[in-house]
Amino acid sequence: MAYQIFEMSDGQRVALYAQGNSVLYCLLPFARGMLPIEVKRDYLAHFEARIFRDTVCYVYENLEHTIILDTLGNGPARIILTDGPLGYGFCNLHLVVRDGDLYLFYQAFSGREKGYGLYVCMPYQENCRGVVFEKESPVGDGARKVGGQEEGQEQMGRRNDLAGKNELVGKNALGFHVTATDAGTVITCVDKISGEVRVFEWKSGLIFEERRQVGEEEHGRRLNSLQAAWEEEKEGWELQKEEIQAVALAKMGELQQEREERLIQCRKEYEGKVNRLRGEYEEKLAKCREGYEKQLLQAKRQYDELAQTAIRLQQIGRKWRDKYFEKDDE
């Protein structure tokens, strides 16, 4: 029993699963007291579901070996695939939504002539079926021969084919995976019996194109060709090695010389700028010194004048003192 949980456009989550012969669903979160709702009672195998146009679509094989497509809602169930003349033969059901359409991929045994293969149909469009690939069956030795075969041998061949068919389908002889990439959608198929891997590009609708796989022999040829080309290119590089080294050394010498010239030029520019700044500084210093000396001389001259004035005042004071003090003494 495998749950498939889907989230609808309104945010509601739905859990859909198969159990026994029933298909059931419930709304999430699942509260206490809630019971799953049974929608089908004839389930046998191969349950698969997808959201298509905001509706949960599911497909399964019923007890009559018929592939049924139905939805969670009031839509009628559709019979997609019916049992062939050799009996049960469908498995690996896989729903894919692409470019607004619903596709059903499935594995089926197609009879003694072509064996088993991978097929696709569009459930909601009439007579839209396609073949991804078909493979001849390695089993079933009772193939009908042209003329002269008795009825018992034919029936034995049918039984052998039916046994081989059930064996292939029971083993799920084919494994496939649909992958959407930036370059497009690809289908990778693995034959579980032979181990063969095939890759198909899903062009559009029911059109598939197989990618050419490189075999071991061709891979060896390509590898030898690449190795020979590499050896030839390596010899060419060896011949040009000395020339390349000489060119590289010359280029390094030019770069070193250019670097030294640039360094010398920068040093000259720096020294010229220093000398210019030093000259401007000395010129300003000389002007400041000259102005300071002028102010000093002027202050000295004023000091001398004041000193002379003081001396004269002292002399005048002495004269007046001598004059008046002498009279008082007499």
C-alpha positions in Angstrom: 0.0 0.0 0.0 1.6 3.3 -1.1 0.0 6.7 -0.4 0.1 9.4 -3.0 -0.6 12.9 -1.6 -1.6 15.8 -3.8 -2.2 19.4 -3.1 -5.0 21.1 -5.0 -5.1 24.7 -6.2 -7.2 25.7 -3.2 -4.6 24.4 -0.8 -6.6 21.2 0.1 -4.4 18.1 0.3 -5.7 14.7 -0.7 -4.3 11.3 0.1 -5.1 8.5 -2.4 -4.1 4.9 -2.1 -5.0 1.3 -2.9 -5.5 -1.4 -0.3 -6.7 -5.0 -1.0 -9.2 -4.7 -3.9 -10.2 -1.1 -2.9 -9.1 2.4 -3.9 -9.6 4.8 -1.1 -8.9 8.5 -0.5 -9.1 10.9 2.4 -8.6 14.6 3.0 -5.6 15.9 5.0 -5.1 16.6 7.8 -6.8 13.4 8.9 -8.8 14.1 12.1 -9.9 11.6 14.7 -13.2 10.0 13.8 -12.7 10.5 10.0 -12.9 7.4 7.8 -11.3 7.0 4.3 -13.8 7.0 1.4 -13.8 4.0 -0.9 -14.1 4.9 -4.6 -13.3 1.5 -6.2 -13.8 -2.1 -5.3 -12.3 -3.9 -8.3 -8.6 -3.0 -7.9 -6.0 -5.6 -8.8 -2.7 -3.9 -9.5 -0.6 -1.1 -11.0 -2.1 1.9 -9.2 -0.9 5.4 -10.5 -2.3 8.9 -10.0 -1.6 12.5 -11.2 -3.2 15.9 -10.9 -4.6 16.9 -14.3 -6.5 20.2 -14.8 -6.9 20.5 -11.0 -8.5 17.1 -10.7 -6.9 13.9 -9.3 -6.8 11.3 -12.1 -5.9 7.7 -11.3 -5.4 4.6 -13.3 -5.3 0.9 -12.3 -5.9 -2.6 -13.5 -9.2 -4.1 -12.4 -10.0 -7.7 -11.6 -10.9 -8.3 -15.3 -7.4 -7.3 -16.4 -8.8 -4.1 -17.9 -7.0 -0.8 -17.4 -9.4 1.8 -16.0 -8.9 5.6 -15.8 -11.1 7.5 -13.3 -11.1 10.8 -11.4 -12.0 11.9 -7.9 -15.3 13.5 -8.8 -18.4 12.9 -10.9 -16.5 12.1 -14.1 -17.2 8.7 -15.7 -14.6 6.0 -15.6 -12.9 5.2 -18.9 -11.7 1.8 -20.2 -8.2 2.6 -21.6 -6.8 -0.9 -22.3 -8.5 -4.2 -22.7 -7.2 -7.8 -22.4 -5.7 -9.0 -25.7 -6.1 -12.5 -27.2 -3.2 -14.0 -25.3 -4.5 -12.8 -21.9 -3.1 -10.6 -19.2 -0.2 -8.4 -20.4 -0.1 -4.8 -19.0 2.2 -3.4 -16.3 4.3 -0.4 -15.3 1.5 2.1 -15.8 2.8 5.7 -15.6 0.7 8.9 -16.0 2.5 12.1 -17.4 1.1 15.6 -17.7 2.8 17.5 -20.5 1.7 20.7 -22.4 -1.8 20.5 -21.0 -2.4 16.9 -22.1 -2.5 13.6 -20.1 -0.5 10.7 -21.3 -0.4 7.0 -20.1 2.8 5.1 -20.6 2.6 1.3 -20.1 4.5 -1.9 -20.8 2.7 -4.6 -22.7 3.4 -7.9 -24.3 2.4 -7.6 -28.0 2.6 -11.2 -29.1 5.1 -13.6 -30.6 6.2 -11.4 -33.5 7.3 -8.3 -31.6 7.5 -9.4 -28.0 7.1 -6.7 -25.4 7.5 -2.9 -25.6 6.8 0.5 -24.3 3.6 2.1 -25.5 1.7 5.4 -24.8 -1.8 6.7 -25.3 -3.8 9.8 -24.6 -6.8 8.7 -22.4 -9.0 11.8 -23.1 -8.5 11.7 -26.9 -9.9 9.0 -29.2 -7.5 6.8 -31.2 -4.4 8.6 -29.9 -1.9 5.8 -29.3 1.8 5.6 -30.0 4.8 3.3 -29.7 8.0 4.3 -28.0 9.7 1.0 -29.0 8.9 -2.7 -29.4 11.3 -5.6 -28.8 11.2 -9.1 -30.1 10.6 -11.6 -27.3 13.4 -14.1 -26.4 10.7 -16.6 -25.3 7.9 -18.5 -27.1 9.2 -21.2 -29.5 5.7 -22.0 -30.8 5.6 -19.4 -33.5 3.3 -20.3 -36.4 5.1 -21.5 -39.5 3.7 -21.1 -43.0 1.8 -24.2 -44.1 1.8 -27.8 -42.9 1.4 -27.1 -39.1 -1.1 -29.1 -37.2 -3.7 -27.5 -34.8 -2.1 -29.1 -31.7 1.3 -27.5 -32.5 -0.4 -24.1 -32.9 -2.2 -24.4 -29.6 1.1 -25.5 -28.0 2.7 -22.4 -29.5 0.0 -20.2 -28.0 0.5 -21.8 -24.6 4.2 -21.2 -24.9 3.7 -17.6 -25.9 1.3 -17.0 -23.1 3.7 -18.5 -20.6 6.5 -16.4 -21.9 4.3 -13.3 -21.9 3.3 -13.8 -18.3 6.9 -14.4 -17.4 8.1 -11.2 -19.0 5.2 -9.1 -17.5 5.6 -10.7 -14.1 9.3 -9.8 -14.1 8.6 -6.2 -15.2 11.2 -6.8 -17.9 11.3 -3.1 -18.8 12.2 -0.3 -16.5 11.6 3.3 -17.8 11.7 6.8 -16.4 10.4 10.0 -17.9 12.6 13.0 -17.2 12.0 16.7 -18.1 15.3 18.6 -18.7 16.1 22.1 -19.9 16.8 20.6 -23.4 13.5 18.7 -23.5 11.8 15.5 -22.2 13.7 12.2 -22.4 12.6 8.7 -21.7 15.3 6.3 -20.4 14.4 2.6 -20.8 16.4 -0.3 -19.3 15.9 -3.9 -20.4 16.2 -5.8 -17.1 16.8 -9.1 -19.0 19.6 -8.0 -21.3 20.7 -4.9 -19.5 20.4 -2.8 -22.6 19.8 1.0 -22.1 17.9 3.0 -24.7 17.2 6.8 -24.5 14.3 8.4 -26.5 13.6 12.1 -27.0 10.0 13.0 -26.6 9.6 15.5 -29.4 5.9 16.3 -29.1 2.6 14.5 -28.9 3.2 10.9 -29.7 6.5 11.5 -31.5 9.6 9.9 -30.0 13.1 9.8 -31.5 15.8 7.4 -30.2 19.1 8.8 -29.4 21.9 6.9 -31.1 23.9 5.1 -28.6 27.6 4.5 -29.1 28.5 0.8 -29.2 31.6 -0.6 -27.6 33.4 -1.1 -31.0 32.6 2.4 -32.2 33.6 3.8 -28.8 36.9 2.0 -29.2 37.4 3.5 -32.7 36.5 7.0 -31.4 38.9 6.6 -28.5 41.7 5.4 -30.7 41.1 8.3 -33.1 41.1 10.8 -30.3 44.3 9.2 -28.9 46.0 9.4 -32.3 44.9 13.0 -32.7 46.2 13.8 -29.2 49.6 12.1 -29.9 49.9 14.1 -33.2 49.1 17.3 -31.4 51.5 16.5 -28.6 54.3 16.0 -31.1 53.5 19.3 -32.6 53.6 21.0 -29.2 56.9 19.3 -28.5 58.4 20.7 -31.7 57.1 24.2 -30.9 58.2 23.9 -27.3 61.5 25.7 -27.7 60.0 28.4 -29.9 57.3 29.0 -27.4 59.8 29.2 -24.5 61.9 31.6 -26.5 58.9 33.8 -27.2 57.9 33.6 -23.6 61.4 34.6 -22.4 61.5 37.5 -24.9 58.1 38.6 -23.7 59.2 38.4 -20.1 62.3 40.4 -21.0 60.2 43.1 -22.6 57.9 43.2 -19.6 60.8 43.4 -17.2 62.4 46.2 -19.3 59.1 48.0 -19.5 58.7 47.6 -15.7 62.2 49.0 -15.1 61.5 52.0 -17.4 58.3 52.7 -15.7 60.0 52.5 -12.3 62.7 54.9 -13.4 60.0 57.3 -14.8 58.1 57.1 -11.6 61.2 57.7 -9.5 62.0 60.8 -11.7 58.5 62.1 -11.3 58.7 61.5 -7.6 62.1 63.3 -7.2 60.9 66.2 -9.4 57.8 66.5 -7.2 59.9 66.4 -4.1 62.3 69.1 -5.4 59.4 71.3 -6.4 57.8 71.0 -3.0 61.1 71.6 -1.3 61.7 74.8 -3.4 58.2 76.0 -2.6 58.8 75.3 1.1 62.2 77.0 1.2 60.7 80.0 -0.7 57.9 80.3 1.8 60.4 79.9 4.7 62.6 82.6 3.3 59.6 84.9 3.0 58.6 84.2 6.6 62.2 84.7 7.8 62.5 88.0 5.9 59.2 89.2 7.4 60.3 88.1 10.9 63.6 89.9 10.6 61.9 93.0 9.4 59.6 92.9 12.4 62.6 92.2 14.7 64.5 95.2 13.3 61.5 97.4 13.6 61.0 96.3 17.2 64.7 96.8 18.0 64.5 100.3 16.5 61.5 101.1 18.6 63.2 99.7 21.6 66.3 101.9 20.9 64.1 104.9 20.5 62.4 104.2 23.8 65.8 103.7 25.4 67.0 107.0 24.1 63.8 108.7 25.3 64.3 107.1 28.7 67.9 108.4 28.9 66.8 111.9 27.9 64.1 111.8 30.5 66.6 110.7 33.1 68.9 113.5 32.2 66.1 116.0 32.4 65.1 114.6 35.7 68.7 114.9 37.1 68.8 118.6 36.0 65.6 119.4 37.7 66.6 117.5 40.8 70.0 119.2 41.0 68.4 122.5 40.4 65.7 122.4 43.0 67.4 120.3 45.6 70.4 122.7 45.7 68.1 125.6 46.4 66.4 123.9 49.2 69.8 123.1 50.8 70.8 126.9 50.8 
